[in-house]
C-alpha cells in the first residue's frame, strides 16, 4: 500500500470563491491558526468570474424609514417554499453583519451623504433590500477578501484539485479529517486536518449549456461520494446567457428590447426573427422581451402567458430546431414602436431617458458598462450579434448544513457557498451572495468556539489516507488502458443533464436518463477513462462529476414520480397538463404546481455503488424568538448558543 507524507493543518478551506475566502478571513480573525486555503486558483472561482448587468447582493434594509427586521426578511425567504425557517432566520439575522464586513473591507456599496445604504427591489423581494456595485459585484468582493487574506498572511496553495475527502467512522456519525488533492503534475498530496470548510461552488461541470465560467466545474460529487447528505438537488436556476463569453443577459440587456434572431448552424444564413409568429402584435412580443430584464431567470410561473415563454421559444429554436439564436442590438425588430409597448415598459424607458433609435444606443444610455464588458472580451455589440442559449446558472440545492453550516451527518465538515443547499425553491435575487457570506461566518464562529482543540487521531488518519491513496492510484492506473477518453465521458453526461435535468423535464425522459447515468457511472467506476499525461486530475474530476450527475438525476426522478409539477426554474411536460401556448404543438403541455410540496424539503443521500435514496421532510418553521436580554446575554457569555 503506497504511503504519502501527510501535511497537517488545523483547518482546511477548500475553494477560493467569496465564501471560502471569507471563511479563511473570519477563522483567522477569531483565533484559528494553522489555516490553509487549497484552490485551483484564486482567479478561477465562479465568484470572481461571473456576474450580470447589475449583479445583486441581497441584505436587510438599511435605508430610509421602511420597516424591516430579521423575521420579516426570513419570511421572504421562507415564502419561496422548500426552505427551513431556522436557516432563513440565520441568513436574515446575520446579513447586516456580513454586509458591513464587506463594506469595511472596501467593497464600495453605494450609500448617500448620510451613510444610508440605498437599495432596490429585486426578484421575489417585497422591499428594497437589494444592492449592487455593477456587473462585477462578486468579483470585487473576492478582490477585497484576497487582499485581506494576503494582509493576514493566510497560506494559499494554488493549482490543486480536490480528489477525495478523508472520512473517519466514529460510530453514529462520521467525521472529516482531511483531503486528498492532486497537482498539475498528477501527483497526489494528502492533508490531515481537524476541520474542513468545503467551498467548492456549484455543479458547473454537469451541464453542456451553462453560463458558469469555463474555469469552474465544482466538486460536490466528492462530498456525495463521501456520503454527505444533500437537499433540494432538484432546484436549480436557468436563464438566458451568452455562450461565446459566458455571461447572464439579464437586466438592461433585455430591457432595451434587442432584436432576437436565429440562423442556420453556420451563424450567417437563413436569418429569421423567430419570435414574431407566437405573438398577436409586435408590441406584445417586444413587451415580453423587455420583461425578461425584470423577470429573469426562467420561471415556471411565467411560462403560460408570461415572459418565460421567451426562454421556451429560444430553447425550441436552438435545441429542437438546431438553429443558433442571437440578440441583435444593432437594429430594432420589425414593426418596433415605443407607442406599442406596454405601459410598464414604455414608462421605464421614458424615465431612463432611453428612447434612442436602436437597442445599442439605448443600452449605452442605460448601462454603458454592459457594452464595455463584452468589448473587453472580444465581442463588439455594435458590429455583431450576441449568441445566447438558456443556460444552467445556479443550484439552490446542495449539501445539508445545520444552523452553523456544519454537515448534518459528517462532523467537522462545513459546506459553505453554493455547495451548501440552504436555499428553497424561489429565492430573492442576490440571496446567494448573502448566504455565502453568512454561512462562512457561521462556520468560523462555530469552529472557533467548539473545534479549536485537536481531537482527530493522526494514526487513524494515516491509515485511512493510505487506503484512499491506494484506491485512487488503482483507478488512475486503469486510465492508460481505458477505451473512452475523459472528454467523451464528460460530454456524455453534460449532454444528458442539459437534455433531461435542466429547465425542461418529463417523467419519460428522466427515467431513461437515470438508467443511462447509472450505466455510465458503473462503467466509469470499473474501467476509468483515458487521459493524456498530465490529465489525471481531469480524469478524476470526470469521475466525481459523473457520480454527481447520477445523484442529481435520481433526485429529480424521485420528485417527478411523486408528482412535483412545474415550479421554480423548471417545467414538467405532461400531455394531460396545461398547454403553454396555442401556437405550440401538443408536446408543450405542463404539469401545474399543486403546492403540495411547498412545505417540504427533498433530502438525498448516495453510496458509491450508485444507490440513491431520497425522502421528503417537513420544512422547519421560522423560530419564535421572544427572548429576554439578560438571559440571552448569559447564554451567549456561556457559549450555550453553540449547543446543538
N, C-alpha and C positions, 0 to 999 in steps of 0.2 A: 504494500500500500504506500503510495507516494505521500511524503510529508513536505509541507512548505512552512517556512517561518511565519509565525503569526505576529502581525503588527497590532499592538494593543492600544486602544483609545477608549476613554471613558464613554464618550457619546459620539456616534457617527451621524452625520447629516448626509443622506444620500440624495443628491439633486441640488441644483442651484438656481431654481426659479425664485420668485418673490417670496414664496412660503418657506422654502428651505433656507434662504439667506436670512430671513427674519428669525427663524428658529435658532440659527447659529448665533446671531447677534444677541437675542434675548437670553440664550443659555449662558453666554459669556458674561453678560451684564449681571446675571443672577448667580454668578459664582461657580459655574461649571467650567472647569478647565480640562485639558486633555481632549479638546474637541478636534474633529477633522471633517471638512466638507469633501466628500468624494463625488466627482461630477464628470460627465462627458466633456464639459467645458462651460466656463462662466458665460459664454456668449451663445450657448446652444439651447437654452430653455425656451419654452413657449412664452413665458412672461416677457422675456427681453426681445422676442422676435415677432410679436403679434399685436394686433390692435384693430381699430376701426376708425371711421372718420372722426369720432369723438368718443374715445374709449372711456367707459363709465366706471367709477368707483362708487359703491353704494355704502352709505353710512347713516347714522342717526342725524336728524335735522339739527343744524347749528346756525340757523339764520332766522331773524325776524321774530314775529310773535306767534307763528304757527306751532301749536302744541304738539309735542312728540314725547315718547317715553320708550324705555326698553320693551315693555309689554306691548305697546302699540306697534312697534317695529316687528316684534316676534309674531304678532297676529298677522301681519302682512306676509311674512314667510310661511306661517302655518296655513294660511288660506290657500296657498298654492297646491295643497294636498300632498300626501306621501312624505311628510316631514315630521320628525319627532319634535314636540313642543319644547322640550327642555333644551335641545340643541338650538332651536330657533331663538330661545331666550338668551342663551350663551352668546350666539353670534350678534344679537342686538345689543346686549349689555356691554359687550367688550368692543363694540365698533368705534366708540369715541376714543378709547384708549389706543386702539390700533391705528386709527386715523391720525391722531395727534402725534404719535410716534413717527409716522412718515413725514408729517409736516416738520417736526423738529430735526429730522434727518436731512431736510432740504427739498423735499418734493413740493413744487410750487402750486399747490391747490389754490384756486382763486378765492380771494376774500376782499371785502370792501374796506373803506378807510377806518371803520370802527373795529375791524378784526373779525367780522362775521363771515363764515364760510358759506358762500352763495350755493344754492342748489337748484336742480331742475327735476322734473318728473321723468322717470324712465319707464320702461315697460313693466307692468304689474306693480306699479308704485302709486299709492294714493296720495303721497306727499312729495315734496320736493327734496328728496334725500340724496339724489344723485349729484355727483360732481365729476370733473374731468380736467385734465390739462391738455387735451387734444388727442391726436391719434396714438400717441406713444405713452399713455399713462403708465402702463405696467413696465415699459422699458425704463422710464425714469425712476420708478420705484426700485427696480433692480440696480440701476446705476448708483443710486444713493445708498442702498444696502451694501453693495460691493465696496463702495468707498469706506463704509463703516467697518466691514469685515477686515479690510486692509489696515485701517487705523487701529483696530483691536489686536491685530496680529494673529487672527484665527487661521489655522492651517488649511490650505486648499490644495487638494490633489486632483488635477485635471486629467483628461484623456483616459478615464476609467469607466467601464460599463458594468452594471450590476448583473451578476450571473445567478447567484443563489444566496438566500438568507440562511444563516446558521441557527438552527432551531433546537432547543433542548426540551425534552419532555419532563415536566415537573408535576406529574400527576393530573389533577383536574384540568389544569391549563398548561399550555406550552409557554416558552419564553424565547425571545430572540436573544442571540448572544454574539452577533457579528454578521459578517457578509463575505462572500467570495466575489471578487471583482476580476475583470480582465483588462489588460492594457493593449495598446495598438500592436505590440509585438506578439500578441497571442499568449502572453504569459499570465498565469493566474496569480492574484495577490489575495491573501487571507487576512482579514481584520477581525479581531475579537473586541467585544465592546459590552459595556453594561447596558447601554440603551442604543436604539437605532431610530432616528427620525427619518421616515421614508417620504421623500418629497419628489417623487419621480414623474409627476404630472399625469395628464390624461392619456387615454389609449389611442394616441395619434396614429400609430403604425398599423392599426387594424383596418383602415379604410383605404380604398383606391381613390375615392373622390373626397378630398379633405382640404380644409383650409388651415389645419395645423401647419406650423412651419416645417419644412422638409427636414431640418436638423433635429427635430424632436420625434421620438417614436413612443415613449412611455415604457413602463416596466411593471405594470400592475400584475402581469402574468407571473412574475417571480413570487409575489406575495400570495397569489392564488395557489400556486404550486406548493407553497409552504403551508397551506391550509387556512390562511387568513379568511375570515368571513367577510362577505360583501353585501351591499344592499343597493336596490334600485338600479342595477346594471341596465335595465330596460330603458332608463330615462336619460336620453342624450338630447342635445340641441343640434339642429341642422339649419343652415341658412345659405343664401347665395353668396358666393365668394369668387374672386378672380383666381385663375389657376396657373397662369404663366408666372405671376408673382402672387403667392398665396396671401389674400387679404380679404377681410369682410367688406362687402359692398352694401353697407347699411347706411342709415342717416342721409346725409346730403347727396350721396351718390345716386340715391333713388328719388329724393325729394326734388331734384332739379329736372325730373322727368326725362331721362335719356330715351333714345330710340332702342328698342330691343329687336335684334335681327338674328336670323340663323342662316347658315351657309352649308354647302356641301362639305364633306370632310376635308377638302383642300383649303378651307377657310376663305375662299375667294369667290367661287362661282355659285350661281343659283341663290342669290341673296333674297331673303323674304322678311317682311315684318309679320311674324307668325302669330302674334297675339290677337290681331285685329278681328279675326273671324269668330272669336269667342265672346265678343262684347257688342252690344247693340249700337254703341256710338264710340267715336274716338275719344270723347270726353270721359266716358265711363272707364275705358281702358287706361287712359293717362292718369286718371284719379286713383286707380288701383295701383299703378306703378308708383305714384307719389306716396301712397300709404305704406309701401314696403319700407320706406325710410323711417316711418313711425313704428311699424308693426313687425319689423324683422326681429327674430328669426321666424322660420316656418312654424306655424301654429295650427294644430288640428281644428281649433275652434273657428278659424278663419278660412277653412278650406271650402266651405259651402257659402257662396255669396260674399266672400271676403277677399282680402289681399293675398292670402296664401294660395289662391288659385294661380297666381303668377308663378310661384315656385313649382307647382304641379305641371304647368304648361312648359316651363323651362325643362323639367325632368323628362316629360314626354318627348320634347323636341330633341334633347341631347342624348338621352339614353335609349329610348324606344325607337326613335326615328334615326338615330345615329348621325345627327347633324351637329354642327358646332354653333353655340349661342354666344352672342356678344352684346355688350352695352355700347351704343354708339353715341358719344357726346357731341359729335360734330354737327348733327342735324336733328331737327325735330321729327317725330313720327308723322306720317302722312295724316293731314287733317287736324294737326295740333292747333289749339286755340286756348289762350288763357281763359276766355269767357266760357268755355265749355267744361272747365274743371269744376270739381265740387267746391262748395263754399269754403270748406276747411282747407283744401289745397290752395285755392286762389288767394285766400286771405293770408295764408302762411307765406306765400311768395311775395305778396304785396308788402307785408310787414318786414320781410327780409330784404326788401328792395332788390328782388331777384326776378324782374320782368324782362330780362335781356332776351335777345332774339334766339339764342341757341343754348342747349344744355351746358356746353363747356363754359360759356360766358356766365351763366347762372351759377355754375359750380365755383368759378373764380370769385364771384361776388360773395357767395355764402361761405365758402370754405377753401381759400386758396391753397392751404397746406395739403388738401386732399388731392389736388392736381400735382403738386410738387412731390408728394410721396411716391406716386407712380413714376414720375420723371427720374427720381433718384434710383429707381430700379429698372431703368431702361425702357419704360413704356410712356410714350407721349400721347396723352389723351386728345391732343389737338390734331394728331395726324393718323391715329389708328384706333380701331375699336378695341374694347377690353373683353377678352374671353372669360365667361363665367360658367358656373355649374352650381347645383345645390350640393353643399358640402357638409361633412361632419365637422362640428365646431367645438363642442364641449360635452363632457359627460357629467350629468348631475349626480349620477350614482358613483359608487366606488367602494372602498373598504369601510367597514363599520368601526367607528371610534366611539368611545364613551364621552362624558362631559369634558374630559381632559384630552381628548383626541388620542387616547391610547386604544389600540386594538382590543376588541371585546373578548378575543379568545387567544391572543398571543401577547403576553405581558412584556413590557419594556419596548414594544413596537408602537411607534406613533406615526400613523399616516396623516400627512398634512398637505394642504393644497388640493389640486384637482383629484388626486388619487384617493382622497377621503370623500365618501359619499354622503355628506351631510345634507345636501340639497333635496328638495322634494320634486314634484312634477313640474311645477311652474315656479320660477324664482324671479325677483326683480333683476333687471339688467345691472351688471356690476356687482351683484352679490357674491360672485365667486372670488373677486379680489379681496373683499372684506373677509370672507370665510377663510381664505388662505392666511391672511394676517392674524386673524383671531385664533385660528387653530394652532398656528405655530407658537403664538404667545402662550396659549393654554398648555401646550405640551412642555414648553420651557418652565412654566410655573410649576407643573407637577413634578417634573424631573428634579428641579432644584429643591423641592420640598420633601419628596419621597424617595427619590432614586439617586441621591448623591453618593451614597456609600457603595463600595464594590461588594456585590453579593454573588456574582457569577463564578462558577467553578472553572478555573483555567484548564484543569485536567479534562473535564467533560468537553469543553470547547475544542481542545486539541484533538480529542478522539472523534467528535462529530465532524470537525473540519476536515480531518484526514479522509473520512469516509466520503464526504461531499466532493472533495477534490478528486478522489479515485473515480467516483461516478461521472463527474464532468469529463475527466480525461478519457474514460471508456467511451463516452458518447462522441466526443470530438475525434477520437481515434477512428471512428467509423466514417467520418466525413470523407476521407480520401477515397473510399470505395462506394460512396452513395451514388445512386443513379440520378437524383434530381438536385438541381442547384438551389441554393437558398433563395435566390431571386425568384425562381419559378415557384417555389413553395410559398413565398410571401405574396407574390402576385395572385396566387390562387385564393388564399383566404381573404385578402383585401377585396378582391372582386366579389367574393361571396358575401362579405359584410356589407358592402355598398349595395348589393342586389337585394339581400334578404333582411339585414339587420339595421338598416338606416331609417329614413323617414317614410318609406313606402313598404308596408308589411302585409303579409297574409298568412293564414294558418297553413295553407298548402305549401307555400314557398318556404316557410320556416321549418316545417317538418323535413323537407328534402334537404335544406341547408344544414340542419343539425346532423343528419345521417352522413352527409359529405364531410362535415367538420370533424366528426368523431373518427371517420376512416382516415382522414388526413393526419390527425393527431396521433393515432396509433401507428401509422406508417412512419411518421417523422420521429416518434419516440423510439421506435425499434431500429430504423435504418439510418437516422441522422440525415444530413443534407450536404451536398457537395459545396466546397468553397475553395477559393484560391488561397495561396499562402498569405497570411496577414488578415484573413477574413473570418477567423474563428469566432471573433466577437459578434459578427453579423449572423453567423450560423446559430450561435447560442441565443441571440436576440430573436431570431426567427422562431426558435423552439418555444420560448416563453410567450411570444405573441400568438402563435398558433394555439397554444393551450388557452390563452385568454379569450380568443375569439370563439372557441368551443363553449366556454363558460357563459359568455355574453349571449350567444345564440340560444343556449339551453334556457337561460333566464327569460328570454323573450318568448320562446316556445311555451314555457310554463304559463306565462302571463296571458298569452293569446288563447291558449286552450282553456284557461279559467274564465275567459270571457271579457278580458280587458279590451275596451274599444279604442276608438281614435282619441287620443289625448296627448297633452304635452306637444312634443315636436315630431309626432309620428301619426300616420293614419293607418287603419287596418282595412284592407279591401275585403268586402263581403257582398256577394251577389244579392243578399237579402237586405242590404243596408240602404242608406240614403244616397241618392245619386248626387254627385258633386256638381255637375253642370249638364244641362240638357243637350249641349253640343259635343259632349264626350260620350264614348261608347259605354256599353253595359259593364265593362270591367271596372269603371270608375264609380263604384258604389262603396260606401264606407260604413263600417260598424260604428254606431254612435257610442259616446261615453255615457254609460248609465250612471256614473257617480258611485257605483258600488264599492270601488276600490280607493276612493279618495282618502279615506281614513286608514289606509293600510300602507305598510312598507314591505317590499319584497326582499327577503333575505336569501342569500345564495352561498353555498359552500361547495367545494370540489376536492377531489383527490386526484393524484397524478395518473391513475388508471383511466381517467375520463368519466368517472361517476360524478354527477352533479345533482345536488338536492336544493330545492327551493321551497320556501314557505312564506305565507303572508303573516305578518304580525300587526297588531293594532298600533296606530300612532300614539305615542305617549302625549298627554295633553301638556299645554303650557303650565308650568308650575304656579301655584298661588304663593306669593311671597310677601305676605303681610307680617314682616318681622319687626322686632324691637331693637333699637340701636345698640343698647348696652349688651344684650345677649348675643347679637350678631358680631359685635366687636370682640367679645370674649371668644367666640368660636373661631374668628379669624386669627386672633392672637395665639390661640392654642393649636392652630393648624387643623381644626376639625373640618374645615371646608373641603379638605382634600380627601376625606374619608369616602369610601365607595358608597 
